[in-house]
Every structure is written in structure tokens, then in C-alpha cells.
Amino acid sequence: MSFSGRRLSINKSSGEGTNNRRFSTSKDPSASELGSDIHRQFRKAHAGHRPHAGLDPSRASTGVVWCTERAYEYGFLDNPSEWANLGQGAPEVEDDIEGSFQRPKTIEVSIAGREYGPTAGIKPLRKAVADLYNAHHRVGKKSQYTWENVCIVPGGRAGLIRIAAVLNNAYLGFFIPDYTAYNEMLSLFRNFAAIPSPLSEADGYHIHPDKIAEEISRGVSVILTSNPRNPTGQVVANPELSEIQDICRDRATLIMDEFYGGYNYTSHCDGSVVSAADNIQDVNEDDVLIIDGLTKRFRLPGWRVAWIVGPKEFIQAIGSCGSYLDGGTNVPFQEAAVPMLEPEKVLGEMKALQKHFIEKRDFVVGRLREIGFDVKQVPNSTFYIWLDL
């Protein structure tokens, strides 16, 4: 930094200027300054006269995670049994669900696990995810996923941010109500314009194929939505889901947040998972990005292991941008996740999950109605209940 052209005398003994000027940005204004309109205007207009001039704290005080962290400050971690977390969509993580496999309590760290991992994830886990989707959603179909169609990411939000980072100049449509982090996350980027679209309360905030066609006709070329739906607890299943994908094919990129796909109560708790992967014609041509992970349906939110499944070209870009966004996913946890994704093991896990959570849903809905709440639509998926308080 050059100070040429500026007169600044420093007092050798005190380090202060000879005019006793102070450079602290947090000094409170004096009484004379407060009495001067011009001085007050100057302080408000000049960033150098604000404490933490580069900080916008309003961008940090939002979201359900923020609420949970405030609870931590007031003792939630010390006495969790005395609290009820009604804000954050967090599944129970204990090993007491009948029929559920035991989660690892210790993890062996390999030599590779000590190194920086690839930002797209380790190949064994990418292959395990591809094999799972082929076994559960692509049986008998010519086009199959490979490890190159999968990117491992450190959690759902990180995955959505990576996707947003590689989008082209476009109008991106998302729906209201939906996952609350979408709005904040999408506002960070300038390479696209996010267009919220309200859904109708009259039909339970359902996403109809006609609504998708309407969005595309308005110029939207990217559509982001959760399915099953957070927070309404409803799912768009086939044939409607297939029709939506047909409308988007060759016209719009469809980003499907499928974290609640395992919480599906529409098929008698047979373990089946609702996914757009069922309806994809060509895994490298259909512009469909699916995001899911261990967080919700495997009840491991603390592991921060998630994945994006999609066309190879998209996955290459999404994997690469991790080098400047998040650095990649924890390698030892990736290695530990591989055996969890064996297709038959996952099917058994989903059966146990669905039986357990449908019982919880029925109990909570029944009690809410007894208390006097009007539950207009019983959720057919997720672990949310949407009602007017």
C-alpha cells in the first residue's frame, strides 16, 4: 500500500498521529458528532466508520440449522432429552428401529483416507451409488448408470451449491413452499435468475404437469424441486412424475432433490423408493440431476455424505467445481459408506424405515386431530406434517 501524496505524521512515542486521529472503526460517536446531521450521514455512508464494515450479519441469521445452533448455546446438547427439535428436518439416528442394520461405531482410516480425496468422490462409492440406482430403478433398461454418472458431495446443500455453480445463464424456477434453504442458496449466484412460483393451497401445493409446462413457457430452462416434497409431506409419483419428465426432456434441466425418497408410504411399505431415475430414457442425454445421500434415508446427517446422479458432462463439471467450493467429501466416511449401499441391504433398510415412520406419522396425526388441529392432508411421504397453526 502506498501513502504517497498523503500527509500523515506519526508520534514516535505514542504511535498516534500528531492530531490524535484514531483509526478504530468501532469508536462510538461523540456528543458533538451525534448533534451534527452531516457527521451522522457521513458515518452511515462511509464503510470505514462502521464496525466490521465488510460483514452483513443478516445473511447468517437464517435457516433451521441456525435455529438449532442457537438451541445448542442454551443447553440442547447438555440435556437433549428435555428438548423437542421442531425446526430442523433431522431423523432419529439411534440403532433401535426394528429391521434396520447397525451403523458403524468405529471407522478404520486407510492410508488413502489420510490424503486429499478426489473432489468428485472415491471411485468405489461412486460405483456403489450407480449400482444401487441400476438395481432399484433401471432393471431391464438399456441405458445404465456408471460411476462416471455419480459425484459424491459433502451434504445436500453443498451438492445444490455445486450444481448452481455450473449452471448456464438461465431462468431457474422453484416452487413455494419448498425447502427453505433454496432461496438463500440461490441468491448467492449471478449466473442465473431464480424465479419463485407459488403453488395452490386448494390442492395441497401439488406440482402438476401443467404447472411445469407453464413455467417452461415463461422461459424457465432449469427447474429445482424436492420430491418427496419438503415440507408438505406429499410426493409426485408416476405417472405424473413421468409426464413431468417428458415435458422437461430437451426443454429444461430438471434438478430433483430426492433426500426423502425412502420415506415413501404409497406402496404399503415395501421398501420402494420414489425417484426420477425410473423414467430416464438415456442417463447421459436426459437433463435430470438427482441429489440424495446418507443424510435422511440412512439417518446419518452427521456424516455429510451425499451424491448427485446425472449425465456425465454435468457430473464432470460438478466434480471439478468442488476444488474451489468445498474441497470434497471426507474420505474415511466415503469408504465406510460403500458396503451400506448393497441393493438388497438398502431394500431391507427402506422397509424398516417406512414401517417405523408410518407408525410415527399415524400417531402424531391422530394426536394433532384430537387436540383440535385441522390436518387437511395426511402426508404420504417424508416426516413432515403441513398444517395451519
C-alpha positions in Angstrom: 0.0 0.0 0.0 1.4 3.4 -0.9 0.9 6.5 1.2 2.5 8.9 -1.3 0.6 12.1 -1.6 -0.9 11.8 1.9 0.4 13.8 4.9 0.5 11.6 8.0 2.7 12.3 10.9 3.2 9.6 13.5 4.1 10.4 17.0 7.2 8.2 17.7 6.4 7.7 21.4 2.7 7.0 21.2 2.2 5.7 17.7 -0.7 8.2 17.2 -0.8 10.9 14.7 0.1 14.4 15.8 -3.6 15.4 15.5 -4.5 12.5 17.8 -6.6 10.9 15.0 -7.8 7.4 15.8 -8.3 4.7 13.3 -10.6 2.4 15.3 -13.8 1.7 13.3 -15.7 0.8 16.4 -15.3 4.0 18.4 -18.7 5.4 19.4 -19.5 8.9 18.0 -19.0 11.8 20.4 -21.8 14.0 21.7 -20.8 16.7 19.2 -20.9 14.2 16.3 -24.3 13.0 17.3 -25.6 16.5 17.2 -24.4 17.0 13.6 -26.6 15.8 10.8 -23.8 15.9 8.3 -21.5 13.9 10.6 -24.1 11.2 11.2 -24.7 10.9 7.4 -21.0 10.6 6.8 -20.7 7.8 9.4 -23.6 5.9 7.8 -22.3 6.4 4.2 -18.6 5.6 4.8 -17.7 2.0 5.3 -14.7 2.9 7.3 -16.8 4.3 10.1 -18.7 1.0 10.7 -17.5 -1.8 12.9 -16.9 -4.9 10.8 -17.6 -2.9 7.7 -17.5 -6.0 5.4 -20.0 -8.1 7.4 -23.7 -8.4 6.6 -24.9 -10.4 9.7 -28.4 -10.7 8.2 -27.1 -13.3 5.7 -26.0 -15.5 8.6 -29.0 -15.4 10.9 -31.4 -17.6 8.9 -32.4 -21.2 8.4 -33.3 -24.2 10.5 -29.6 -25.1 11.2 -29.1 -21.6 12.6 -32.1 -22.1 15.0 -30.7 -25.4 16.1 -27.3 -23.9 16.8 -28.9 -21.2 19.0 -30.5 -24.1 20.9 -27.1 -25.6 21.4 -26.0 -22.4 23.0 -28.8 -22.7 25.5 -28.1 -26.2 26.5 -29.7 -28.5 23.9 -26.5 -30.7 23.7 -26.3 -30.9 27.5 -29.8 -32.2 28.0 -31.2 -33.3 24.6 -34.0 -35.4 26.1 -35.5 -32.2 27.6 -35.8 -30.6 24.1 -38.0 -31.2 21.1 -36.5 -30.1 17.8 -39.4 -29.0 15.8 -37.4 -26.8 13.4 -34.8 -29.0 11.7 -35.6 -31.9 9.4 -33.4 -34.4 11.3 -34.2 -38.1 11.5 -33.6 -40.1 14.6 -30.1 -41.6 14.5 -30.3 -44.4 17.1 -30.0 -48.1 16.3 -33.4 -49.1 17.7 -35.5 -49.3 14.5 -36.6 -52.9 14.1 -35.1 -54.4 10.9 -32.6 -51.6 10.4 -28.9 -52.5 10.0 -26.4 -51.4 12.6 -24.4 -48.3 11.8 -20.7 -48.4 12.3 -19.5 -47.2 15.7 -15.8 -47.1 14.7 -14.3 -46.4 11.3 -10.9 -47.7 10.1 -8.9 -45.0 8.4 -6.9 -46.2 5.4 -3.7 -44.6 4.1 -5.8 -43.2 1.2 -8.2 -41.8 3.8 -5.4 -39.6 5.1 -4.8 -38.0 1.7 -6.8 -35.3 -0.1 -9.6 -37.2 -1.8 -10.9 -36.6 -5.4 -13.4 -33.8 -5.4 -15.9 -36.0 -7.3 -15.6 -38.7 -4.7 -13.8 -42.0 -4.5 -14.5 -44.4 -7.3 -15.7 -47.4 -5.2 -18.5 -45.2 -3.7 -19.4 -43.7 -7.0 -19.8 -47.2 -8.4 -21.8 -48.4 -5.4 -24.3 -45.5 -5.9 -24.5 -46.2 -9.7 -25.1 -49.9 -9.0 -27.8 -49.1 -6.4 -29.7 -46.9 -8.9 -29.4 -49.5 -11.6 -30.7 -52.3 -9.3 -33.6 -50.3 -7.9 -34.6 -48.1 -10.8 -33.0 -49.3 -14.1 -33.7 -53.0 -14.3 -34.4 -54.0 -17.9 -33.5 -50.6 -19.3 -30.7 -50.4 -21.9 -29.2 -47.2 -20.5 -27.4 -47.8 -17.2 -25.6 -45.6 -14.8 -21.8 -46.0 -14.3 -19.5 -44.5 -11.7 -19.0 -41.6 -14.2 -22.6 -40.6 -13.7 -22.1 -40.0 -9.9 -20.5 -37.2 -7.9 -20.0 -37.5 -4.2 -20.6 -34.3 -2.3 -20.3 -33.2 1.4 -24.0 -32.9 2.1 -27.1 -31.8 0.3 -26.6 -28.1 0.5 -23.0 -28.5 -0.8 -24.4 -30.5 -3.7 -27.0 -27.9 -4.6 -24.4 -25.2 -4.4 -22.1 -27.2 -6.8 -25.0 -27.6 -9.2 -25.8 -23.9 -9.1 -22.2 -23.0 -9.7 -22.1 -24.8 -13.1 -25.5 -23.6 -14.4 -25.6 -21.5 -17.6 -27.2 -18.1 -17.9 -30.8 -19.1 -17.3 -34.1 -18.6 -15.5 -34.3 -21.1 -12.7 -37.8 -21.9 -11.4 -38.5 -23.2 -7.9 -41.7 -23.6 -6.0 -43.2 -22.2 -2.8 -43.5 -23.8 -0.4 -40.3 -25.9 -0.6 -37.0 -26.5 1.2 -36.3 -23.2 2.9 -32.6 -23.1 2.1 -33.3 -22.9 -1.7 -34.0 -19.2 -1.5 -30.8 -18.2 0.4 -28.6 -20.6 -1.6 -29.9 -19.4 -5.0 -29.4 -15.8 -4.0 -25.6 -16.3 -3.9 -25.2 -16.8 -7.6 -25.4 -14.3 -10.5 -25.1 -16.8 -13.4 -28.9 -17.4 -13.4 -32.0 -15.7 -12.2 -34.1 -17.6 -9.6 -37.9 -17.3 -10.2 -40.1 -18.5 -7.3 -43.5 -19.8 -8.2 -46.3 -20.2 -5.6 -48.4 -23.4 -5.5 -52.0 -23.6 -4.7 -53.2 -24.4 -1.2 -56.5 -25.6 -2.6 -54.9 -28.8 -4.0 -52.3 -29.3 -1.3 -49.5 -27.4 -3.0 -49.2 -30.2 -5.6 -46.9 -29.8 -8.6 -49.0 -30.7 -11.7 -47.5 -31.3 -15.1 -49.4 -28.3 -16.4 -47.6 -26.1 -13.8 -44.2 -27.4 -15.2 -45.4 -26.6 -18.8 -46.4 -23.2 -17.7 -43.0 -22.5 -16.1 -41.2 -23.6 -19.3 -43.5 -21.4 -21.4 -42.5 -18.4 -19.3 -38.8 -19.0 -20.3 -37.6 -21.1 -17.4 -34.9 -23.6 -18.5 -33.9 -25.0 -15.1 -36.4 -26.4 -12.6 -35.5 -27.2 -9.0 -37.8 -29.1 -6.7 -37.8 -31.6 -3.8 -39.7 -34.8 -4.3 -41.0 -36.1 -2.0 -41.9 -32.6 -1.1 -40.4 -30.8 1.8 -42.3 -29.5 3.8 -45.7 -30.5 2.6 -45.2 -34.3 3.0 -46.6 -35.2 -0.4 -44.9 -37.0 -3.3 -45.3 -36.7 -7.1 -45.2 -40.3 -8.3 -45.8 -42.0 -11.6 -47.5 -41.5 -14.0 -47.4 -37.7 -13.1 -43.7 -37.7 -12.5 -43.0 -39.4 -15.8 -45.2 -36.8 -17.6 -43.3 -34.0 -15.9 -40.0 -35.5 -17.1 -41.4 -35.9 -20.6 -42.4 -32.2 -20.6 -38.9 -31.2 -19.5 -37.0 -33.5 -21.9 -34.9 -31.4 -24.3 -36.5 -28.3 -22.9 -35.3 -27.8 -19.4 -32.8 -29.2 -16.9 -34.7 -30.9 -14.0 -33.0 -30.9 -10.6 -34.6 -33.4 -8.3 -33.9 -33.2 -4.5 -34.8 -36.7 -3.5 -33.5 -36.9 0.0 -36.8 -38.1 1.3 -37.4 -40.7 -1.4 -37.1 -43.5 1.2 -39.9 -42.1 3.3 -42.5 -43.4 0.9 -45.8 -44.6 2.3 -47.6 -45.0 -1.1 -46.6 -48.6 -1.7 -47.6 -50.5 1.5 -44.1 -50.0 3.0 -42.5 -52.5 0.5 -39.2 -50.6 0.6 -39.6 -49.0 -2.8 -38.2 -45.5 -3.3 -39.7 -42.8 -5.5 -37.1 -41.5 -8.0 -37.0 -39.7 -11.3 -34.3 -42.4 -12.2 -37.2 -44.7 -13.1 -38.3 -42.6 -16.0 -35.0 -41.5 -17.6 -34.6 -42.7 -21.2 -30.8 -42.1 -21.6 -28.7 -41.4 -18.5 -26.3 -39.2 -20.5 -28.9 -37.4 -22.6 -31.8 -36.7 -20.2 -31.1 -33.4 -18.4 -32.1 -34.8 -15.0 -29.9 -34.3 -11.9 -30.8 -36.3 -8.8 -29.5 -35.5 -5.4 -29.7 -37.8 -2.4 -27.4 -39.2 0.3 -26.9 -40.8 3.6 -28.4 -37.9 5.5 -32.1 -38.7 5.6 -33.0 -42.2 4.4 -29.9 -43.7 6.0 -30.3 -41.5 9.1 -26.7 -40.3 9.1 -26.9 -36.5 8.9 -23.6 -36.0 10.7 -21.6 -38.0 8.1 -22.1 -35.3 5.4 -22.0 -37.9 2.6 -24.4 -37.2 -0.3 -24.4 -37.8 -4.1 -25.5 -36.3 -7.4 -26.5 -38.6 -10.2 -26.8 -37.3 -13.7 -25.3 -37.1 -17.2 -21.5 -37.5 -17.5 -20.9 -34.0 -18.8 -22.8 -32.4 -15.8 -21.0 -34.7 -13.4 -17.6 -33.8 -14.7 -18.3 -30.1 -14.2 -19.9 -30.6 -10.8 -17.0 -32.7 -9.6 -14.4 -30.1 -10.8 -16.0 -27.1 -9.2 -15.6 -28.8 -5.8 -12.0 -27.9 -6.0 -12.8 -24.2 -5.4 -16.1 -24.6 -3.4 -15.8 -27.3 -0.7 -12.7 -29.4 -1.3 -14.6 -32.7 -1.4 -16.2 -35.2 1.0 -14.5 -36.9 4.0 -12.7 -39.9 2.5 -12.9 -42.3 5.5 -16.7 -41.8 5.7 -16.9 -42.4 2.0 -15.0 -45.7 2.4 -17.3 -46.7 5.3 -20.4 -45.9 3.2 -19.6 -48.4 0.3 -20.9 -51.6 2.0 -24.1 -49.8 3.2 -25.3 -49.4 -0.4 -25.6 -53.1 -1.4 -29.0 -53.1 -3.1 -30.7 -55.9 -1.1 -29.4 -54.3 2.2 -30.8 -51.0 1.2 -34.2 -52.5 0.3 -34.4 -54.1 3.7 -33.4 -50.8 5.3 -36.1 -48.9 3.4 -38.8 -51.4 4.5 -37.8 -50.9 8.1 -37.7 -47.2 7.7 -41.1 -46.9 6.1 -42.8 -49.2 8.7 -41.3 -47.3 11.6 -42.1 -43.8 10.3 -45.6 -44.5 9.1 -46.4 -45.6 12.7 -45.0 -42.3 13.9 -46.9 -40.4 11.3 -50.2 -42.1 12.2 -49.7 -41.4 16.0 -48.8 -37.7 15.5 -51.6 -37.0 13.0 -54.1 -38.7 15.4 -52.9 -36.7 18.4 -52.9 -33.4 16.5 -56.5 -34.0 15.4 -57.5 -34.9 19.0 -56.0 -31.6 20.1 -58.0 -29.8 17.5 -55.7 -29.2 14.6 -57.0 -29.5 11.1 -54.7 -31.8 9.2 -56.1 -31.4 5.7 -53.7 -33.8 4.1 -52.1 -36.8 5.7 -48.5 -36.9 4.4 -47.9 -39.8 2.1 -44.1 -39.4 2.4 -41.3 -37.6 4.3 -41.6 -37.0 8.1 -43.3 -33.6 7.9 -46.9 -32.6 8.5 -48.1 -29.4 6.9 -50.9 -27.6 8.8 -52.1 -24.2 9.9 -51.0 -23.4 13.4 
